[in-house]
């Protein structure tokens, strides 16, 4: 494909999201350290990782598939954040910021994926 993933705004925003989630999970109860914290951190890392990996694929079809995986990981992260909200875990301001950013990232990935798929 040849995209420089570091120049993609969706990758940059998803990196911001991952940073924010890592910071947020530090405020979660210690009993969640090996369950919800780990799962939330993994799903947030998966988003920019799959965008970057997709950039290295040969075809736009393969790139779109990795964008789909990134989008799925973003939905997974949002669900985990919503569980934290229901449980009243962590710092509320960081949680709300993460929820806003994860929705923004989802929309950006969806639009970019649609654009790539139209080019196939």
Secondary structure, DSSP 8 states (H G I E B T S, - for coil): ----GGG-HHHHHHHHHHHHHHHHHTTS-GGGIIIIIHHHHHHHHHHHHHHHHHHTSSSHHHHHHHHHHHHHHHHHHHHHHHHHHHHT-S-HHHHHHHHHHHHHHHHHHHHHHHHHHHT-
